[in-house]
């Protein structure tokens, strides 16, 4: 019971008792003689009923009713006095109970403030139920709340530990990400340097166990294999390097099929491997080369390297002999098909995206124009290509192609 309800009940009882007492006192002061006469007359009339007249009998009946009501009123006043005495006796205990409930409410308020939103709802619902319970139920509820609070403290400790572990794991990933980013930037710089090209392979292999699940790492590893292959001399070493690079490219594609660089460098390794493999595998790698270059262009249409490589494939297919086409048809059902015009369009696209893209691209443009009978354009392109200094092995190979082409122009 709340403090306001207890006070209301007590004040109502006292007001009712006072009102009834005042009514009795007023009645006794104003009607004493009438009351005595009515009692005496009633006794007389009872013993001499046969001498009472009809009019007097009605008056006596009314007086009896008043006496009955007055007796009932006196009885009610007596009972009310007993209740007031009982309330006076219980009042100190009621004050203690109200004080205990207020203190309990303060504790529950502190628990509600400490609790999480979900637990706060549970504690509030328990507090609402607690207000309608008896004192014994309140004590039981208080014990339950204490036990529940202890359990929640343990849960909070566990959650705090989980948050700390998650934070440490996140920081570890961030540190690892920073290390990977630095490694990839280093590999890119070495690939772009003529002196260090191919040197990234050792650094990447050293971290393969740590970053082997990153597609960005794996396609750069495939590229490093392709770069390192250019510095080798032995045929078997080159073939072994190309096979390892092709496997790295396959892993990169498996990790992220939508990475253009993964498809691009896988195609390059297929092309390199075809130079040291059997005729059957050479044709098979040629199909893989074309398919993955198409996919790389689809994913990254503004990369000039993919168009240059596709132009090289088209030019090589256009130069295939009848017997080579027949073997391809026998092995795979349909021979590859491309023309010099197809090759020219791809080389022009690379030049459009990046003018003066490479010495090799200009030389192959000149070869296409020469094969198509446009020797004047071929001479102009050869002249332009001669102005580019040789900085890479590919430039050296392009210079050899240029030297062999000039006598036919």
C-alpha positions in Angstrom: 0.0 0.0 0.0 1.4 3.4 -0.9 1.9 6.3 1.6 -0.8 8.4 0.0 -3.4 5.6 0.2 -2.6 4.9 3.9 -3.1 8.5 4.8 -6.3 8.7 2.9 -7.8 5.7 4.6 -6.8 7.0 8.1 -8.2 10.5 7.5 -11.5 9.1 6.1 -12.0 6.8 9.1 -11.3 9.7 11.6 -13.7 12.0 9.8 -16.5 9.4 9.8 -16.1 8.7 13.5 -16.2 12.4 14.3 -19.3 13.0 12.3 -21.2 10.1 13.9 -20.2 11.2 17.4 -21.4 14.8 16.8 -24.7 13.5 15.5 -25.3 11.4 18.7 -24.3 14.2 21.0 -26.7 16.6 19.3 -29.5 14.1 19.4 -29.1 13.5 23.1 -29.0 17.2 23.9 -32.1 18.1 22.0 -34.3 15.1 22.6 -33.7 13.8 26.2 -37.2 14.3 27.6 -38.8 13.0 24.5 -36.7 9.9 24.5 -37.6 9.2 28.1 -41.3 9.8 27.5 -41.2 7.5 24.5 -39.5 4.7 26.4 -42.0 5.0 29.3 -44.9 5.3 27.1 -43.8 2.3 25.1 -43.5 0.2 28.3 -47.0 1.4 29.5 -48.6 0.7 26.2 -47.1 -2.7 26.0 -48.6 -3.7 29.2 -52.0 -2.1 28.5 -52.4 -2.8 24.8 -56.1 -3.1 25.0 -56.5 0.5 26.3 -54.5 2.2 23.3 -56.5 4.1 20.8 -55.8 3.7 17.0 -54.2 7.2 16.6 -51.9 6.6 19.5 -50.8 3.2 18.1 -49.4 4.8 14.9 -47.4 7.3 16.9 -45.9 4.6 19.1 -44.9 2.6 15.9 -43.0 5.7 14.6 -41.2 6.1 18.0 -40.2 2.5 17.9 -38.6 2.9 14.5 -36.7 6.0 15.7 -35.4 4.0 18.7 -34.3 1.1 16.5 -32.4 3.4 14.2 -30.8 5.2 17.2 -29.7 1.8 18.6 -28.1 0.8 15.3 -26.4 4.2 15.1 -24.9 3.8 18.6 -23.7 0.3 17.7 -22.0 1.7 14.5 -20.3 4.3 16.6 -19.0 1.7 19.0 -17.6 -0.4 16.1 -16.0 2.7 14.5 -14.3 3.6 17.8 -12.8 0.0 17.9 -11.5 0.4 14.3 -10.0 3.8 15.1 -8.2 2.3 18.1 -6.9 -0.5 15.8 -5.7 2.0 13.3 -3.9 4.0 16.0 -2.2 0.8 17.1 -1.2 -0.1 13.5 -0.1 3.5 12.6 3.5 3.2 13.7 3.9 -0.1 11.8 2.3 1.5 8.8 4.9 4.3 8.8 7.7 1.8 9.0 6.3 -0.1 6.0 6.0 3.1 4.0 9.6 4.0 4.8 10.8 0.5 3.8 8.9 0.8 0.5 10.4 4.2 -0.2 13.9 2.9 0.5 13.3 -0.1 -1.7 12.1 2.2 -4.5 15.3 4.2 -4.2 17.4 1.1 -4.6 15.4 -0.1 -7.6 15.8 3.4 -9.2 19.6 3.1 -8.8 19.4 -0.4 -10.3 17.3 0.9 -13.2 19.9 3.6 -13.9 22.8 1.1 -13.9 21.0 -1.4 -16.1 21.1 -1.6 -19.9 18.0 -0.5 -21.8 16.7 -4.1 -22.1 17.3 -4.9 -18.4 15.9 -1.6 -17.4 12.5 -2.6 -18.9 12.6 -5.9 -17.0 13.4 -4.1 -13.7 10.7 -1.5 -14.3 8.1 -4.2 -14.9 9.2 -6.0 -11.7 8.8 -2.7 -9.8 5.2 -2.2 -11.1 4.3 -5.7 -10.0 6.0 -5.2 -6.6 3.7 -2.2 -5.7 0.6 -4.5 -5.8 2.1 -7.2 -3.6 2.0 -7.8 0.2 5.0 -7.2 2.4 6.0 -10.8 2.4 5.8 -10.9 -1.4 7.8 -7.7 -1.4 10.6 -9.3 0.6 10.6 -12.3 -1.8 10.7 -10.0 -4.8 13.5 -8.0 -3.2 15.5 -11.3 -3.0 14.8 -12.1 -6.6 15.8 -8.6 -7.7 19.1 -8.9 -5.8 19.8 -12.3 -7.4 18.9 -11.0 -10.8 21.2 -7.9 -10.3 24.1 -10.2 -9.4 23.5 -12.3 -12.6 23.3 -9.1 -14.7 26.6 -7.9 -13.3 28.2 -11.2 -14.4 26.6 -10.7 -17.8 28.0 -7.2 -18.0 31.5 -8.5 -17.1 31.3 -11.1 -19.9 30.0 -8.5 -22.4 32.8 -6.1 -21.4 35.4 -8.9 -22.0 33.9 -9.7 -25.4 34.0 -6.0 -26.3 37.7 -5.8 -25.3 38.5 -8.9 -27.3 36.7 -7.6 -30.4 38.5 -4.3 -30.0 41.9 -6.0 -29.9 41.0 -8.1 -32.9 39.9 -5.0 -34.8 43.2 -3.2 -33.9 45.1 -6.3 -35.0 43.3 -6.3 -38.4 44.1 -2.6 -38.8 47.7 -3.2 -38.1 47.8 -6.1 -40.5 46.0 -4.0 -43.1 48.6 -1.3 -42.8 51.4 -3.8 -43.2 49.7 -5.3 -46.3 49.2 -1.9 -47.8 52.8 -1.0 -47.3 53.9 -4.3 -48.9 51.7 -3.9 -51.9 52.9 -0.3 -52.5 56.4 -1.6 -52.4 55.6 -4.3 -54.9 54.0 -1.8 -57.2 57.0 0.5 -57.0 59.4 -2.4 -57.8 57.3 -3.4 -60.8 57.5 0.1 -62.2 61.3 0.2 -61.8 63.5 -1.2 -64.6 66.2 -1.9 -62.1 64.1 -3.6 -59.4 61.5 -5.3 -61.7 61.2 -8.9 -60.6 62.7 -8.2 -57.2 59.2 -8.1 -55.5 58.9 -11.8 -55.8 61.1 -12.6 -52.8 59.4 -10.1 -50.6 55.9 -11.3 -51.5 56.8 -15.0 -51.1 58.1 -14.2 -47.6 54.6 -12.9 -46.6 52.5 -15.4 -48.6 51.5 -17.4 -45.5 50.3 -14.2 -43.8 48.5 -12.5 -46.7 47.7 -15.5 -49.0 44.0 -15.0 -48.5 44.1 -11.5 -50.1 43.3 -11.3 -53.8 45.2 -8.0 -54.1 48.3 -9.8 -52.7 47.8 -12.9 -54.9 47.5 -11.0 -58.3 50.6 -9.0 -57.4 52.4 -12.3 -56.7 51.4 -13.6 -60.1 52.7 -10.4 -61.6 56.0 -10.8 -59.7 56.4 -14.3 -61.2 55.9 -12.8 -64.7 58.4 -10.1 -64.0 61.0 -12.5 -62.6 60.6 -14.9 -65.6 62.0 -12.2 -67.9 65.4 -12.3 -66.1 65.8 -16.1 -66.3 67.8 -17.9 -69.1 67.1 -21.6 -68.8 64.0 -22.9 -70.5 62.9 -25.2 -67.7 63.3 -22.5 -65.1 61.1 -20.2 -67.2 58.5 -22.9 -67.6 58.5 -23.6 -63.8 58.2 -19.9 -63.0 55.3 -19.5 -65.5 53.5 -22.5 -63.9 53.9 -21.0 -60.4 52.7 -17.7 -61.6 49.7 -19.2 -63.4 48.7 -21.0 -60.1 49.0 -17.7 -58.2 46.7 -16.1 -60.8 44.1 -18.9 -60.4 44.1 -18.3 -56.6 43.6 -14.6 -57.1 40.6 -15.2 -59.4 39.1 -17.7 -56.9 39.4 -15.1 -54.1 37.8 -12.4 -56.2 36.4 -13.2 -59.7 35.6 -9.5 -60.3 39.2 -8.2 -60.1 40.4 -7.2 -63.6 44.1 -7.4 -62.7 43.7 -11.0 -61.5 42.3 -12.0 -64.9 44.8 -9.9 -66.8 47.9 -11.4 -65.1 46.5 -14.9 -65.3 46.2 -14.4 -69.1 49.8 -13.1 -69.3 51.1 -16.1 -67.4 49.1 -18.4 -69.8 50.8 -16.7 -72.7 54.2 -17.0 -71.2 53.6 -20.7 -70.4 52.5 -21.5 -73.9 56.0 -20.7 -75.2 57.5 -23.6 -73.2 54.7 -26.2 -73.5 53.4 -28.8 -75.9 51.3 -27.8 -78.9 48.1 -29.1 -77.2 48.7 -27.1 -74.0 49.8 -24.1 -76.1 46.5 -24.0 -77.9 44.6 -24.6 -74.6 46.5 -21.7 -73.0 45.7 -19.6 -76.0 41.9 -20.0 -75.4 42.4 -19.2 -71.7 44.4 -16.1 -72.7 41.6 -14.8 -74.8 38.8 -15.6 -72.4 40.4 -13.9 -69.4 41.5 -10.9 -71.4 37.9 -10.4 -72.5 36.8 -10.6 -68.8 39.6 -8.1 -67.8 38.4 -5.6 -70.4 34.8 -6.0 -69.3 35.8 -5.3 -65.7 38.2 -2.5 -66.5 37.6 -1.1 -70.0 40.1 1.8 -69.7 43.2 -0.3 -69.2 45.5 0.0 -72.3 47.5 -3.1 -71.4 44.5 -5.4 -71.9 43.9 -4.0 -75.4 47.6 -4.3 -76.3 47.6 -7.9 -75.1 44.4 -8.7 -77.0 45.9 -7.1 -80.1 48.9 -9.3 -79.8 46.7 -12.4 -79.5 44.6 -11.4 -82.6 47.8 -10.7 -84.6 49.3 -14.1 -83.6 46.0 -16.0 -84.5 45.9 -14.1 -87.8 49.4 -15.4 -88.6 48.6 -19.0 -87.9 49.2 -21.5 -90.7 46.5 -23.8 -92.1 48.0 -26.8 -90.3 48.0 -25.0 -87.0 44.4 -24.1 -87.4 43.6 -27.7 -88.3 45.3 -29.0 -85.2 43.4 -26.6 -83.1 40.1 -27.7 -84.6 41.0 -31.3 -84.1 41.9 -30.8 -80.4 39.2 -28.3 -79.4 36.5 -28.5 -82.0 36.7 -24.9 -83.2 40.0 -23.1 -84.1 40.6 -19.6 -82.7 39.5 -16.9 -85.2 40.9 -13.4 -85.6 42.2 -11.0 -88.3 44.9 -8.4 -88.7 42.1 -5.8 -88.7 41.0 -7.1 -85.3 44.5 -6.7 -84.0 44.8 -3.2 -85.5 41.6 -2.0 -83.7 42.9 -3.2 -80.3 46.3 -1.5 -80.8 44.5 1.7 -81.8 42.3 1.5 -78.7 45.4 1.2 -76.5 46.9 4.2 -78.2 43.6 6.1 -77.8 43.4 5.5 -74.1 47.1 6.3 -73.5 49.0 8.0 -76.4 52.5 6.8 -76.9 51.6 3.9 -74.6 54.6 1.8 -75.4 57.2 1.2 -78.0 55.9 -2.3 -78.6 52.4 -1.1 -79.3 53.7 1.4 -82.0 55.7 -1.4 -83.6 52.8 -3.7 -83.9 50.6 -0.9 -85.2 53.2 -0.5 -88.0 53.2 -4.2 -88.7 49.4 -4.2 -89.0 49.4 -1.3 -91.4 52.2 -3.0 -93.4 50.2 -6.2 -93.7 47.1 -4.2 -94.7 49.2 -2.5 -97.5 49.4 0.9 -95.8 53.2 1.2 -95.8 53.3 5.0 -95.4 51.5 4.8 -92.1 53.7 2.0 -91.1 56.8 4.1 -91.8 55.5 7.0 -89.7 54.8 4.7 -86.8 58.3 3.1 -87.1 59.8 6.6 -87.0 57.8 7.5 -83.9 58.8 4.2 -82.2 62.5 4.8 -82.9 62.3 8.0 -80.8 61.4 6.0 -77.6 64.3 4.9 -75.5 64.7 1.3 -74.5 64.1 0.9 -70.8 62.7 -2.6 -70.4 63.3 -6.0 -71.9 60.0 -5.6 -73.8 61.5 -2.4 -75.3 64.5 -4.4 -76.4 62.3 -7.0 -78.1 60.3 -4.2 -79.8 63.5 -2.7 -81.1 64.4 -6.1 -82.7 61.0 -6.2 -84.3 61.4 -2.7 -85.6 64.8 -3.4 -87.1 63.4 -6.4 -88.9 60.4 -4.5 -90.2 62.2 -1.4 -91.7 63.7 -3.3 -94.7 60.2 -4.2 -95.9 59.0 -0.6 -95.9 
